């Protein structure tokens, strides 16, 4: 196994060079997740895997509205993080088929709210 670090918007490597890409709590913080997912698809071979762990927009309407309301302040305080992104939908819109996904609530501290996270695998088409 070789691990190669890269920036989400401009990944190192030629087209189809990699078997797998890992994205962990990054798609919420970058300016253009659709571009990053296209870049991931570019460097993955057909059938390659995107392994992801992300927090995502709540499916509960009241909680989603709260996430929308706090996003401008949260983004500035938390390194660009957007708590209201529907990252699962973004992955599905890109060149991926989600083959495995689990959703669960998680809070990084006793003072922070419990938010929905997803952990899964998507296959490049």
N, CA, C and O atoms as a GROMACS GRO file, in nm:
protein
  500
    1UNK      N    1   0.085  -0.117   0.000
    1UNK     CA    2   0.000   0.000   0.000
    1UNK      C    3   0.089   0.123   0.000
    1UNK      O    4   0.189   0.130   0.072
    2UNK      N    5   0.051   0.219  -0.081
    2UNK     CA    6   0.118   0.347  -0.084
    2UNK      C    7   0.015   0.455  -0.053
    2UNK      O    8  -0.091   0.459  -0.115
    3UNK      N    9   0.046   0.541   0.041
    3UNK     CA   10  -0.042   0.653   0.076
    3UNK      C   11   0.014   0.778   0.011
    3UNK      O   12   0.132   0.809   0.025
    4UNK      N   13  -0.072   0.850  -0.060
    4UNK     CA   14  -0.032   0.973  -0.129
    4UNK      C   15  -0.121   1.085  -0.078
    4UNK      O   16  -0.243   1.078  -0.092
    5UNK      N   17  -0.062   1.187  -0.021
    5UNK     CA   18  -0.139   1.303   0.027
    5UNK      C   19  -0.170   1.394  -0.090
    5UNK      O   20  -0.094   1.400  -0.187
    6UNK      N   21  -0.281   1.465  -0.081
    6UNK     CA   22  -0.316   1.558  -0.188
    6UNK      C   23  -0.422   1.655  -0.144
    6UNK      O   24  -0.487   1.638  -0.041
    7UNK      N   25  -0.440   1.758  -0.224
    7UNK     CA   26  -0.546   1.858  -0.203
    7UNK      C   27  -0.670   1.813  -0.280
    7UNK      O   28  -0.659   1.768  -0.394
    8UNK      N   29  -0.786   1.826  -0.219
    8UNK     CA   30  -0.909   1.772  -0.278
    8UNK      C   31  -0.939   1.826  -0.418
    8UNK      O   32  -0.991   1.754  -0.502
    9UNK      N   33  -0.906   1.951  -0.442
    9UNK     CA   34  -0.938   2.011  -0.571
    9UNK      C   35  -0.837   1.985  -0.682
    9UNK      O   36  -0.863   2.014  -0.798
   10UNK      N   37  -0.721   1.929  -0.646
   10UNK     CA   38  -0.617   1.901  -0.745
   10UNK      C   39  -0.533   1.784  -0.693
   10UNK      O   40  -0.424   1.803  -0.639
   11UNK      N   41  -0.586   1.665  -0.711
   11UNK     CA   42  -0.518   1.547  -0.658
   11UNK      C   43  -0.399   1.509  -0.744
   11UNK      O   44  -0.403   1.524  -0.866
   12UNK      N   45  -0.292   1.460  -0.680
   12UNK     CA   46  -0.178   1.413  -0.758
   12UNK      C   47  -0.214   1.282  -0.826
   12UNK      O   48  -0.302   1.209  -0.780
   13UNK      N   49  -0.149   1.253  -0.934
   13UNK     CA   50  -0.172   1.126  -1.001
   13UNK      C   51  -0.240   1.142  -1.135
   13UNK      O   52  -0.308   1.241  -1.163
   14UNK      N   53  -0.218   1.041  -1.216
   14UNK     CA   54  -0.278   1.038  -1.349
   14UNK      C   55  -0.419   0.981  -1.340
   14UNK      O   56  -0.457   0.922  -1.239
   15UNK      N   57  -0.496   0.999  -1.445
   15UNK     CA   58  -0.630   0.944  -1.451
   15UNK      C   59  -0.629   0.793  -1.434
   15UNK      O   60  -0.552   0.723  -1.500
   16UNK      N   61  -0.714   0.743  -1.345
   16UNK     CA   62  -0.726   0.600  -1.322
   16UNK      C   63  -0.610   0.535  -1.251
   16UNK      O   64  -0.596   0.413  -1.254
   17UNK      N   65  -0.525   0.614  -1.187
   17UNK     CA   66  -0.403   0.561  -1.125
   17UNK      C   67  -0.427   0.489  -0.991
   17UNK      O   68  -0.349   0.401  -0.954
   18UNK      N   69  -0.532   0.524  -0.919
   18UNK     CA   70  -0.549   0.474  -0.783
   18UNK      C   71  -0.664   0.375  -0.771
   18UNK      O   72  -0.764   0.382  -0.842
   19UNK      N   73  -0.646   0.281  -0.678
   19UNK     CA   74  -0.750   0.182  -0.647
   19UNK      C   75  -0.850   0.235  -0.546
   19UNK      O   76  -0.966   0.194  -0.547
   20UNK      N   77  -0.807   0.326  -0.459
   20UNK     CA   78  -0.894   0.376  -0.353
   20UNK      C   79  -0.855   0.518  -0.314
   20UNK      O   80  -0.739   0.558  -0.322
   21UNK      N   81  -0.955   0.594  -0.270
   21UNK     CA   82  -0.937   0.727  -0.213
   21UNK      C   83  -1.016   0.730  -0.083
   21UNK      O   84  -1.127   0.678  -0.076
   22UNK      N   85  -0.956   0.790   0.021
   22UNK     CA   86  -1.023   0.804   0.150
   22UNK      C   87  -1.052   0.952   0.173
   22UNK      O   88  -0.962   1.036   0.162
   23UNK      N   89  -1.177   0.983   0.203
   23UNK     CA   90  -1.218   1.120   0.238
   23UNK      C   91  -1.280   1.114   0.377
   23UNK      O   92  -1.384   1.051   0.397
   24UNK      N   93  -1.217   1.179   0.472
   24UNK     CA   94  -1.264   1.176   0.609
   24UNK      C   95  -1.282   1.318   0.661
   24UNK      O   96  -1.184   1.390   0.684
   25UNK      N   97  -1.407   1.357   0.680
   25UNK     CA   98  -1.443   1.489   0.732
   25UNK      C   99  -1.376   1.601   0.652
   25UNK      O  100  -1.324   1.697   0.709
   26UNK      N  101  -1.378   1.588   0.520
   26UNK     CA  102  -1.319   1.689   0.433
   26UNK      C  103  -1.422   1.751   0.338
   26UNK      O  104  -1.413   1.870   0.306
   27UNK      N  105  -1.520   1.673   0.294
   27UNK     CA  106  -1.614   1.723   0.194
   27UNK      C  107  -1.707   1.831   0.250
   27UNK      O  108  -1.773   1.902   0.175
   28UNK      N  109  -1.713   1.843   0.382
   28UNK     CA  110  -1.792   1.950   0.445
   28UNK      C  111  -1.718   2.083   0.446
   28UNK      O  112  -1.780   2.188   0.459
   29UNK      N  113  -1.586   2.078   0.431
   29UNK     CA  114  -1.504   2.198   0.454
   29UNK      C  115  -1.450   2.264   0.327
   29UNK      O  116  -1.408   2.379   0.332
   30UNK      N  117  -1.451   2.194   0.218
   30UNK     CA  118  -1.394   2.251   0.096
   30UNK      C  119  -1.496   2.338   0.024
   30UNK      O  120  -1.617   2.321   0.042
   31UNK      N  121  -1.446   2.430  -0.057
   31UNK     CA  122  -1.535   2.524  -0.126
   31UNK      C  123  -1.624   2.458  -0.230
   31UNK      O  124  -1.739   2.498  -0.246
   32UNK      N  125  -1.573   2.357  -0.300
   32UNK     CA  126  -1.647   2.298  -0.411
   32UNK      C  127  -1.643   2.145  -0.404
   32UNK      O  128  -1.558   2.083  -0.468
   33UNK      N  129  -1.734   2.084  -0.326
   33UNK     CA  130  -1.731   1.939  -0.313
   33UNK      C  131  -1.754   1.867  -0.446
   33UNK      O  132  -1.699   1.759  -0.467
   34UNK      N  133  -1.834   1.923  -0.535
   34UNK     CA  134  -1.858   1.859  -0.666
   34UNK      C  135  -1.727   1.850  -0.745
   34UNK      O  136  -1.700   1.748  -0.809
   35UNK      N  137  -1.647   1.955  -0.740
   35UNK     CA  138  -1.517   1.952  -0.810
   35UNK      C  139  -1.424   1.849  -0.746
   35UNK      O  140  -1.355   1.775  -0.816
   36UNK      N  141  -1.422   1.842  -0.613
   36UNK     CA  142  -1.337   1.744  -0.544
   36UNK      C  143  -1.380   1.602  -0.578
   36UNK      O  144  -1.295   1.516  -0.600
   37UNK      N  145  -1.510   1.577  -0.584
   37UNK     CA  146  -1.557   1.443  -0.620
   37UNK      C  147  -1.524   1.410  -0.765
   37UNK      O  148  -1.494   1.294  -0.796
   38UNK      N  149  -1.529   1.508  -0.854
   38UNK     CA  150  -1.487   1.485  -0.993
   38UNK      C  151  -1.338   1.453  -0.999
   38UNK      O  152  -1.295   1.370  -1.079
   39UNK      N  153  -1.261   1.518  -0.917
   39UNK     CA  154  -1.117   1.493  -0.912
   39UNK      C  155  -1.089   1.354  -0.855
   39UNK      O  156  -1.000   1.284  -0.904
   40UNK      N  157  -1.164   1.313  -0.755
   40UNK     CA  158  -1.151   1.178  -0.700
   40UNK      C  159  -1.185   1.076  -0.808
   40UNK      O  160  -1.114   0.978  -0.826
   41UNK      N  161  -1.295   1.099  -0.880
   41UNK     CA  162  -1.334   1.008  -0.988
   41UNK      C  163  -1.226   1.002  -1.095
   41UNK      O  164  -1.201   0.896  -1.153
   42UNK      N  165  -1.161   1.114  -1.122
   42UNK     CA  166  -1.056   1.118  -1.225
   42UNK      C  167  -0.939   1.027  -1.190
   42UNK      O  168  -0.889   0.954  -1.275
   43UNK      N  169  -0.895   1.032  -1.064
   43UNK     CA  170  -0.775   0.955  -1.027
   43UNK      C  171  -0.804   0.809  -0.995
   43UNK      O  172  -0.712   0.727  -0.990
   44UNK      N  173  -0.931   0.775  -0.973
   44UNK     CA  174  -0.966   0.636  -0.945
   44UNK      C  175  -0.981   0.556  -1.074
   44UNK      O  176  -1.030   0.607  -1.175
   45UNK      N  177  -0.938   0.432  -1.070
   45UNK     CA  178  -0.962   0.342  -1.183
   45UNK      C  179  -1.111   0.306  -1.183
   45UNK      O  180  -1.175   0.314  -1.078
   46UNK      N  181  -1.168   0.268  -1.297
   46UNK     CA  182  -1.307   0.219  -1.296
   46UNK      C  183  -1.320   0.103  -1.198
   46UNK      O  184  -1.239   0.010  -1.201
   47UNK      N  185  -1.419   0.107  -1.114
   47UNK     CA  186  -1.436   0.007  -1.010
   47UNK      C  187  -1.361   0.040  -0.882
   47UNK      O  188  -1.373  -0.031  -0.783
   48UNK      N  189  -1.282   0.150  -0.883
   48UNK     CA  190  -1.208   0.191  -0.764
   48UNK      C  191  -1.303   0.241  -0.656
   48UNK      O  192  -1.418   0.277  -0.684
   49UNK      N  193  -1.255   0.243  -0.533
   49UNK     CA  194  -1.339   0.275  -0.419
   49UNK      C  195  -1.310   0.412  -0.359
   49UNK      O  196  -1.195   0.451  -0.341
   50UNK      N  197  -1.416   0.483  -0.330
   50UNK     CA  198  -1.410   0.601  -0.244
   50UNK      C  199  -1.460   0.556  -0.108
   50UNK      O  200  -1.576   0.516  -0.095
   51UNK      N  201  -1.375   0.562  -0.007
   51UNK     CA  202  -1.414   0.532   0.131
   51UNK      C  203  -1.434   0.666   0.199
   51UNK      O  204  -1.346   0.752   0.197
   52UNK      N  205  -1.550   0.685   0.260
   52UNK     CA  206  -1.581   0.816   0.317
   52UNK      C  207  -1.637   0.807   0.457
   52UNK      O  208  -1.706   0.712   0.494
   53UNK      N  209  -1.605   0.910   0.534
   53UNK     CA  210  -1.661   0.933   0.667
   53UNK      C  211  -1.688   1.083   0.673
   53UNK      O  212  -1.594   1.164   0.669
   54UNK      N  213  -1.814   1.120   0.683
   54UNK     CA  214  -1.851   1.262   0.679
   54UNK      C  215  -1.970   1.286   0.771
   54UNK      O  216  -2.049   1.196   0.797
   55UNK      N  217  -1.982   1.409   0.819
   55UNK     CA  218  -2.108   1.446   0.883
   55UNK      C  219  -2.194   1.510   0.776
   55UNK      O  220  -2.143   1.573   0.684
   56UNK      N  221  -2.326   1.494   0.790
   56UNK     CA  222  -2.418   1.535   0.683
   56UNK      C  223  -2.540   1.608   0.738
   56UNK      O  224  -2.566   1.607   0.859
   57UNK      N  225  -2.612   1.668   0.649
   57UNK     CA  226  -2.735   1.741   0.681
   57UNK      C  227  -2.836   1.646   0.747
   57UNK      O  228  -2.853   1.532   0.704
   58UNK      N  229  -2.901   1.695   0.848
   58UNK     CA  230  -3.001   1.615   0.917
   58UNK      C  231  -3.123   1.592   0.827
   58UNK      O  232  -3.162   1.681   0.752
   59UNK      N  233  -3.183   1.474   0.835
   59UNK     CA  234  -3.307   1.448   0.761
   59UNK      C  235  -3.429   1.507   0.831
   59UNK      O  236  -3.538   1.515   0.774
   60UNK      N  237  -3.410   1.548   0.958
   60UNK     CA  238  -3.521   1.609   1.033
   60UNK      C  239  -3.533   1.756   0.992
   60UNK      O  240  -3.437   1.831   1.006
   61UNK      N  241  -3.648   1.798   0.943
   61UNK     CA  242  -3.663   1.935   0.893
   61UNK      C  243  -3.623   2.043   0.993
   61UNK      O  244  -3.555   2.138   0.955
   62UNK      N  245  -3.662   2.031   1.118
   62UNK     CA  246  -3.629   2.134   1.217
   62UNK      C  247  -3.478   2.141   1.240
   62UNK      O  248  -3.422   2.250   1.255
   63UNK      N  249  -3.412   2.025   1.244
   63UNK     CA  250  -3.267   2.023   1.264
   63UNK      C  251  -3.194   2.075   1.141
   63UNK      O  252  -3.093   2.144   1.154
   64UNK      N  253  -3.244   2.043   1.022
   64UNK     CA  254  -3.183   2.094   0.898
   64UNK      C  255  -3.194   2.246   0.892
   64UNK      O  256  -3.099   2.313   0.850
   65UNK      N  257  -3.308   2.302   0.934
   65UNK     CA  258  -3.323   2.448   0.937
   65UNK      C  259  -3.225   2.511   1.037
   65UNK      O  260  -3.169   2.617   1.011
   66UNK      N  261  -3.205   2.445   1.151
   66UNK     CA  262  -3.108   2.494   1.250
   66UNK      C  263  -2.967   2.489   1.191
   66UNK      O  264  -2.890   2.582   1.210
   67UNK      N  265  -2.932   2.382   1.121
   67UNK     CA  266  -2.802   2.373   1.056
   67UNK      C  267  -2.784   2.485   0.953
   67UNK      O  268  -2.677   2.544   0.943
   68UNK      N  269  -2.890   2.514   0.877
   68UNK     CA  270  -2.883   2.625   0.781
   68UNK      C  271  -2.857   2.757   0.853
   68UNK      O  272  -2.778   2.840   0.806
   69UNK      N  273  -2.924   2.776   0.966
   69UNK     CA  274  -2.911   2.902   1.040
   69UNK      C  275  -2.771   2.920   1.100
   69UNK      O  276  -2.719   3.032   1.101
   70UNK      N  277  -2.711   2.813   1.148
   70UNK     CA  278  -2.580   2.828   1.213
   70UNK      C  279  -2.462   2.817   1.117
   70UNK      O  280  -2.349   2.848   1.154
   71UNK      N  281  -2.487   2.774   0.993
   71UNK     CA  282  -2.376   2.753   0.899
   71UNK      C  283  -2.286   2.874   0.879
   71UNK      O  284  -2.164   2.858   0.883
   72UNK      N  285  -2.338   2.996   0.859
   72UNK     CA  286  -2.246   3.109   0.837
   72UNK      C  287  -2.147   3.130   0.952
   72UNK      O  288  -2.028   3.152   0.928
   73UNK      N  289  -2.193   3.124   1.074
   73UNK     CA  290  -2.105   3.141   1.190
   73UNK      C  291  -2.017   3.017   1.209
   73UNK      O  292  -1.897   3.029   1.234
   74UNK      N  293  -2.077   2.899   1.198
   74UNK     CA  294  -2.002   2.774   1.217
   74UNK      C  295  -1.889   2.763   1.115
   74UNK      O  296  -1.779   2.719   1.149
   75UNK      N  297  -1.916   2.802   0.992
   75UNK     CA  298  -1.815   2.795   0.886
   75UNK      C  299  -1.692   2.877   0.922
   75UNK      O  300  -1.579   2.833   0.900
   76UNK      N  301  -1.714   2.996   0.978
   76UNK     CA  302  -1.601   3.082   1.016
   76UNK      C  303  -1.528   3.027   1.138
   76UNK      O  304  -1.405   3.038   1.148
   77UNK      N  305  -1.602   2.968   1.231
   77UNK     CA  306  -1.541   2.920   1.356
   77UNK      C  307  -1.479   2.780   1.343
   77UNK      O  308  -1.394   2.743   1.423
   78UNK      N  309  -1.521   2.704   1.242
   78UNK     CA  310  -1.480   2.563   1.235
   78UNK      C  311  -1.406   2.530   1.104
   78UNK      O  312  -1.428   2.423   1.047
   79UNK      N  313  -1.322   2.619   1.059
   79UNK     CA  314  -1.235   2.588   0.946
   79UNK      C  315  -1.305   2.564   0.814
   79UNK      O  316  -1.259   2.485   0.733
   80UNK      N  317  -1.417   2.632   0.792
   80UNK     CA  318  -1.488   2.619   0.665
   80UNK      C  319  -1.595   2.511   0.664
   80UNK      O  320  -1.658   2.489   0.561
   81UNK      N  321  -1.616   2.444   0.776
   81UNK     CA  322  -1.713   2.335   0.783
   81UNK      C  323  -1.856   2.384   0.761
   81UNK      O  324  -1.899   2.484   0.820
   82UNK      N  325  -1.928   2.314   0.674
   82UNK     CA  326  -2.070   2.341   0.647
   82UNK      C  327  -2.152   2.226   0.706
   82UNK      O  328  -2.157   2.118   0.645
   83UNK      N  329  -2.216   2.244   0.820
   83UNK     CA  330  -2.291   2.132   0.880
   83UNK      C  331  -2.418   2.097   0.806
   83UNK      O  332  -2.484   1.998   0.839
   84UNK      N  333  -2.455   2.175   0.705
   84UNK     CA  334  -2.580   2.152   0.635
   84UNK      C  335  -2.563   2.091   0.495
   84UNK      O  336  -2.656   2.096   0.415
   85UNK      N  337  -2.447   2.036   0.465
   85UNK     CA  338  -2.426   1.976   0.333
   85UNK      C  339  -2.482   1.834   0.326
   85UNK      O  340  -2.469   1.756   0.420
   86UNK      N  341  -2.543   1.804   0.213
   86UNK     CA  342  -2.593   1.669   0.188
   86UNK      C  343  -2.487   1.594   0.107
   86UNK      O  344  -2.500   1.577  -0.014
   87UNK      N  345  -2.383   1.551   0.176
   87UNK     CA  346  -2.268   1.490   0.110
   87UNK      C  347  -2.302   1.357   0.046
   87UNK      O  348  -2.247   1.324  -0.059
   88UNK      N  349  -2.391   1.281   0.105
   88UNK     CA  350  -2.432   1.156   0.042
   88UNK      C  351  -2.491   1.182  -0.096
   88UNK      O  352  -2.457   1.113  -0.193
   89UNK      N  353  -2.578   1.280  -0.106
   89UNK     CA  354  -2.638   1.314  -0.237
   89UNK      C  355  -2.531   1.361  -0.336
   89UNK      O  356  -2.538   1.328  -0.454
   90UNK      N  357  -2.433   1.437  -0.288
   90UNK     CA  358  -2.325   1.484  -0.376
   90UNK      C  359  -2.244   1.366  -0.430
   90UNK      O  360  -2.208   1.364  -0.548
   91UNK      N  361  -2.217   1.268  -0.346
   91UNK     CA  362  -2.143   1.149  -0.390
   91UNK      C  363  -2.224   1.075  -0.495
   91UNK      O  364  -2.170   1.030  -0.596
   92UNK      N  365  -2.354   1.061  -0.471
   92UNK     CA  366  -2.440   0.990  -0.566
   92UNK      C  367  -2.450   1.064  -0.699
   92UNK      O  368  -2.460   1.001  -0.804
   93UNK      N  369  -2.446   1.198  -0.697
   93UNK     CA  370  -2.452   1.278  -0.822
   93UNK      C  371  -2.323   1.268  -0.903
   93UNK      O  372  -2.324   1.286  -1.024
   94UNK      N  373  -2.213   1.240  -0.836
   94UNK     CA  374  -2.084   1.225  -0.903
   94UNK      C  375  -2.080   1.088  -0.971
   94UNK      O  376  -2.183   1.021  -0.980
   95UNK      N  377  -1.966   1.047  -1.018
   95UNK     CA  378  -1.954   0.921  -1.092
   95UNK      C  379  -1.938   0.801  -0.999
   95UNK      O  380  -1.848   0.720  -1.018
   96UNK      N  381  -2.027   0.789  -0.899
   96UNK     CA  382  -2.014   0.684  -0.800
   96UNK      C  383  -2.147   0.613  -0.776
   96UNK      O  384  -2.254   0.672  -0.788
   97UNK      N  385  -2.136   0.487  -0.740
   97UNK     CA  386  -2.248   0.409  -0.691
   97UNK      C  387  -2.217   0.377  -0.546
   97UNK      O  388  -2.117   0.312  -0.516
   98UNK      N  389  -2.303   0.420  -0.455
   98UNK     CA  390  -2.282   0.393  -0.313
   98UNK      C  391  -2.315   0.246  -0.290
   98UNK      O  392  -2.429   0.204  -0.310
   99UNK      N  393  -2.216   0.170  -0.247
   99UNK     CA  394  -2.235   0.026  -0.228
   99UNK      C  395  -2.260  -0.010  -0.083
   99UNK      O  396  -2.315  -0.116  -0.054
  100UNK      N  397  -2.219   0.077   0.008
  100UNK     CA  398  -2.232   0.048   0.150
  100UNK      C  399  -2.235   0.180   0.223
  100UNK      O  400  -2.149   0.266   0.201
  101UNK      N  401  -2.333   0.198   0.312
  101UNK     CA  402  -2.339   0.323   0.389
  101UNK      C  403  -2.410   0.298   0.522
  101UNK      O  404  -2.512   0.228   0.528
  102UNK      N  405  -2.356   0.355   0.626
  102UNK     CA  406  -2.417   0.350   0.759
  102UNK      C  407  -2.427   0.493   0.810
  102UNK      O  408  -2.333   0.571   0.797
  103UNK      N  409  -2.541   0.526   0.868
  103UNK     CA  410  -2.560   0.656   0.930
  103UNK      C  411  -2.571   0.641   1.081
  103UNK      O  412  -2.629   0.544   1.130
  104UNK      N  413  -2.514   0.737   1.153
  104UNK     CA  414  -2.518   0.731   1.299
  104UNK      C  415  -2.498   0.871   1.355
  104UNK      O  416  -2.437   0.956   1.291
  105UNK      N  417  -2.549   0.892   1.474
  105UNK     CA  418  -2.530   1.019   1.543
  105UNK      C  419  -2.399   1.019   1.619
  105UNK      O  420  -2.356   0.917   1.672
  106UNK      N  421  -2.336   1.135   1.624
  106UNK     CA  422  -2.207   1.148   1.694
  106UNK      C  423  -2.189   1.292   1.738
  106UNK      O  424  -2.228   1.385   1.667
  107UNK      N  425  -2.131   1.311   1.855
  107UNK     CA  426  -2.094   1.443   1.905
  107UNK      C  427  -1.948   1.439   1.945
  107UNK      O  428  -1.904   1.348   2.015
  108UNK      N  429  -1.872   1.539   1.901
  108UNK     CA  430  -1.729   1.540   1.932
  108UNK      C  431  -1.699   1.589   2.074
  108UNK      O  432  -1.585   1.577   2.120
  109UNK      N  433  -1.800   1.643   2.144
  109UNK     CA  434  -1.782   1.681   2.284
  109UNK      C  435  -1.918   1.686   2.352
  109UNK      O  436  -2.022   1.688   2.286
  110UNK      N  437  -1.915   1.688   2.483
  110UNK     CA  438  -2.039   1.693   2.559
  110UNK      C  439  -2.116   1.823   2.535
  110UNK      O  440  -2.238   1.828   2.556
  111UNK      N  441  -2.048   1.927   2.492
  111UNK     CA  442  -2.112   2.057   2.469
  111UNK      C  443  -2.164   2.073   2.327
  111UNK      O  444  -2.240   2.166   2.299
  112UNK      N  445  -2.124   1.986   2.238
  112UNK     CA  446  -2.165   1.995   2.097
  112UNK      C  447  -2.288   1.909   2.073
  112UNK      O  448  -2.305   1.805   2.138
  113UNK      N  449  -2.374   1.951   1.981
  113UNK     CA  450  -2.493   1.870   1.952
  113UNK      C  451  -2.456   1.740   1.880
  113UNK      O  452  -2.353   1.731   1.813
  114UNK      N  453  -2.540   1.641   1.897
  114UNK     CA  454  -2.525   1.514   1.826
  114UNK      C  455  -2.566   1.537   1.680
  114UNK      O  456  -2.677   1.581   1.653
  115UNK      N  457  -2.476   1.508   1.587
  115UNK     CA  458  -2.506   1.530   1.445
  115UNK      C  459  -2.494   1.398   1.369
  115UNK      O  460  -2.426   1.305   1.411
  116UNK      N  461  -2.563   1.394   1.254
  116UNK     CA  462  -2.564   1.274   1.172
  116UNK      C  463  -2.433   1.261   1.096
  116UNK      O  464  -2.385   1.357   1.035
  117UNK      N  465  -2.375   1.142   1.100
  117UNK     CA  466  -2.253   1.109   1.026
  117UNK      C  467  -2.281   0.989   0.937
  117UNK      O  468  -2.369   0.908   0.965
  118UNK      N  469  -2.205   0.979   0.829
  118UNK     CA  470  -2.215   0.863   0.741
  118UNK      C  471  -2.076   0.803   0.722
  118UNK      O  472  -1.975   0.874   0.720
  119UNK      N  473  -2.073   0.673   0.708
  119UNK     CA  474  -1.951   0.597   0.685
  119UNK      C  475  -1.983   0.498   0.574
  119UNK      O  476  -2.077   0.420   0.586
  120UNK      N  477  -1.905   0.501   0.466
  120UNK     CA  478  -1.941   0.412   0.360
  120UNK      C  479  -1.837   0.397   0.250
  120UNK      O  480  -1.725   0.448   0.258
  121UNK      N  481  -1.880   0.325   0.148
  121UNK     CA  482  -1.798   0.297   0.031
  121UNK      C  483  -1.879   0.330  -0.093
  121UNK      O  484  -1.997   0.295  -0.102
  122UNK      N  485  -1.816   0.397  -0.187
  122UNK     CA  486  -1.877   0.424  -0.316
  122UNK      C  487  -1.781   0.376  -0.425
  122UNK      O  488  -1.659   0.388  -0.412
  123UNK      N  489  -1.835   0.322  -0.531
  123UNK     CA  490  -1.757   0.264  -0.639
  123UNK      C  491  -1.764   0.356  -0.760
  123UNK      O  492  -1.871   0.401  -0.800
  124UNK      N  493  -1.646   0.384  -0.818
  124UNK     CA  494  -1.642   0.466  -0.940
  124UNK      C  495  -1.698   0.384  -1.054
  124UNK      O  496  -1.660   0.268  -1.075
  125UNK      N  497  -1.789   0.444  -1.127
  125UNK     CA  498  -1.851   0.375  -1.242
  125UNK      C  499  -1.757   0.367  -1.359
  125UNK      O  500  -1.793   0.312  -1.464
   0.00000   0.00000   0.00000
